Amino acid sequence: MLFRSESAKGESPEESIGALYAGEPLAIGLSTPYILDFLDVLGGAHSVSLAFKDGQSAMEMRPEGVDPNYRWRYLVMPRKSS
C-alpha cells in the first residue's frame, strides 16, 4: 500500500507498507488528520483492517486483534479531488 501526501508547497512525500489486498489498483483521497485521530486512539498496538468499495464511498477502519466483546469502527469519507 502506498501513502502519498501533497502539501501546498508542492512537496509529495511517500511511504509504502505491506498489505493484503485483492482487487484492481485504487486511489482514495483521505484527510490526514482523520486518519491520525484513529491511529492515535490505537496507540500503535494493533493491526488495522480497511474496508472500502470504491474511491467515492466511505472507508471503514477497524482495529484487529482486540477483545471480540469490544467492537468499534471508524468511518472516513474520501476527499473530493480537484
Protein Blocks (a to p, Z undefined) as FASTA:
>chain_A
ZZddddfkopacddddddddedddddddddfklmmmmmmmnnopaccddddfblmbccdd
ddehiafklccdddddddddZZ
